[in-house]
Amino acid sequence: MPSHRPTKKQIAIISMTTFLFITGSYLATMWSYQYSSTTEFCISCHEMVEPYEQYKASVHYSNKHGVVAECADCHFPVGSFNKWYTKITQGAKDSFMHLILDPDEIDHEKWRYAAVKKIKSESCQQCHKNLLPPELSKGGLIAHRAFLKGEVNQTCLYCHENLVHVSR
């Protein structure tokens, strides 16, 4: 029985096709990862209209420093694996909810409290690096020192939960 060995040309075509497929898949994955992390993507669903309006009225959108926190800055955890895991699980949940919920029946307050529980202090501390600024109140200074020393088992949002997604 004769063996059919691939020719050098066939090997080159298969190798190039495999390389292009893997490279294209990687680039498409990275593009979708980046795009789905933008505020533009987050607000493209009807259920995000109210939270987006609340965000635009907050200091995380408009402040004297001109720094704007994007949705992903707060709502995705720090670390590549954690971020990917959250994007997949939360994205699947959000997509499912988008398809079955009537926009007029969304309980934004309930969703807000659920989101607050998921946001970790590490996300806040990506931007808020100096927790002991000179203008901090005495109570804030005491609370932040205890937080930094690990004396309290609370997240930043325990004290700062009404900064962004609240009606103003």
Backbone hydrogen bonds, N-H to C=O, Kabsch-Sander energy under -0.5 kcal/mol:
donor,donor_aa,acceptor,acceptor_aa,energy
5,R,3,S,-1.0
11,I,7,T,-2.4
12,A,8,K,-2.4
13,I,9,K,-2.4
14,I,10,Q,-2.6
15,S,11,I,-2.8
16,M,12,A,-2.6
17,T,13,I,-2.6
18,T,14,I,-2.5
19,F,15,S,-2.6
20,L,16,M,-2.7
21,F,17,T,-2.4
22,I,18,T,-2.7
23,T,19,F,-2.7
24,G,20,L,-2.7
25,S,21,F,-2.5
26,Y,22,I,-2.4
27,L,23,T,-2.7
28,A,24,G,-2.5
29,T,25,S,-2.3
30,M,26,Y,-2.7
31,W,27,L,-2.5
32,S,28,A,-2.5
33,Y,29,T,-2.4
34,Q,30,M,-2.5
35,Y,31,W,-3.1
36,S,32,S,-2.5
37,S,34,Q,-1.2
38,T,35,Y,-1.8
42,C,38,T,-2.1
43,I,39,T,-2.4
44,S,41,F,-1.5
45,C,42,C,-0.7
48,M,45,C,-1.8
49,V,46,H,-1.4
52,Y,48,M,-2.0
53,E,49,V,-2.0
54,Q,50,E,-2.1
55,Y,51,P,-2.4
56,K,52,Y,-2.4
57,A,53,E,-0.9
58,S,55,Y,-1.8
59,V,163,L,-0.6
61,Y,58,S,-1.4
62,S,58,S,-2.3
66,G,63,N,-1.3
69,A,60,H,-2.8
69,A,67,V,-0.5
72,A,37,S,-0.6
73,D,70,E,-0.8
74,C,70,E,-0.9
74,C,71,C,-1.0
75,H,71,C,-2.8
76,F,72,A,-1.5
83,K,79,G,-2.5
84,W,80,S,-2.8
85,Y,81,F,-2.9
86,T,82,N,-2.4
87,K,83,K,-2.6
88,I,84,W,-2.4
89,T,85,Y,-2.7
90,Q,86,T,-2.6
91,G,86,T,-0.6
91,G,87,K,-1.4
92,A,88,I,-2.1
93,K,89,T,-2.1
94,D,90,Q,-3.2
95,S,91,G,-2.4
96,F,92,A,-2.2
97,M,93,K,-2.7
98,H,94,D,-2.5
99,L,95,S,-1.6
100,I,96,F,-1.6
101,L,97,M,-2.4
105,E,102,D,-2.3
106,I,103,P,-0.8
108,H,106,I,-1.2
111,W,107,D,-2.0
112,R,108,H,-2.6
113,Y,109,E,-2.2
114,A,110,K,-1.8
115,A,111,W,-2.4
116,V,112,R,-2.5
117,K,113,Y,-1.5
118,K,114,A,-0.8
118,K,115,A,-0.8
119,I,115,A,-1.2
123,S,120,K,-1.1
124,C,120,K,-1.0
125,Q,121,S,-2.6
126,Q,122,E,-0.6
126,Q,123,S,-0.8
127,C,124,C,-1.3
128,H,124,C,-2.7
129,K,127,C,-1.6
131,L,129,K,-0.9
136,L,133,P,-1.8
141,L,137,S,-2.7
142,I,138,K,-2.4
143,A,139,G,-2.5
144,H,140,G,-3.0
145,R,141,L,-2.4
146,A,142,I,-2.1
147,F,143,A,-2.2
148,L,144,H,-2.8
149,K,145,R,-2.0
150,G,147,F,-1.3
151,E,146,A,-2.7
152,V,146,A,-0.7
158,Y,155,T,-1.7
159,C,155,T,-0.5
159,C,156,C,-1.1
160,H,156,C,-2.1
161,E,157,L,-0.5
163,L,160,H,-0.8
166,V,164,V,-1.9
